[in-house]
Amino acid sequence: MATEHPGRMPELIVFDLDFTLWDCGGTWCDCLSPPFRSKGPRVTDRTGRHIRLYDDVNAILEFCRMEKIALALASRTEQPPWARQLVQMLEIDHYFALAEIYPSSKLKHFQALQSASGVEFCEMLFFDDEMRNIREVSTLDVTCVHVADGMTRALFDDSLARHAGRSADGDGTVQWNA
């Protein structure tokens, strides 16, 4: 990613999993059928359903690593062991210092992330496909971004710029649909 990002970067970027970082064949990871298998870069469940990262995800995660931006996961899945296994099988586990993966309110996830990281909520950027999570987490003063069709570079770049603008002018904007 060669894009220049003016302003301050978020101290912690948090991603949801299903329909944000990955597509599990059109469903959520807790609706899959283990065991999971990998053949090269392809991960499938017992029924042959393909689990894949969205096209720009690896480049986004690598950009964050190069910029030394801390990353975390927050997922409400009913099957945390399956989600953790898929994170490993898709070879993205090394990017995430923190992970709150369990069925609960995203508020609980973010309170745990704030406690573990020491990062203020206003210095966090959050990506999720569900508006209920966006609405809930935005009450904490986290910059929240609705991911309508999986993570893309354009959405990520726009979100960094908006977060930097929010940090610079303190306008209180914490929610938008990109």
Secondary structure, DSSP 4 states (H G I P E B T S, - for coil): ------SPPPSEEEE-SBTTTEESSSS-GGGS-SPPEEETTEEE-TT--EEEE-TTHHHHHHHHHHTT-EEEEEE--S-HHHHHHHHHHTT-GGG-SEEEESSS-HHHHHHHHHHHH---GGGEEEEES-HHHHHHHHTTT-EEEE-SSS--HHHHHHHHHHHHHHHHH-----EEE-
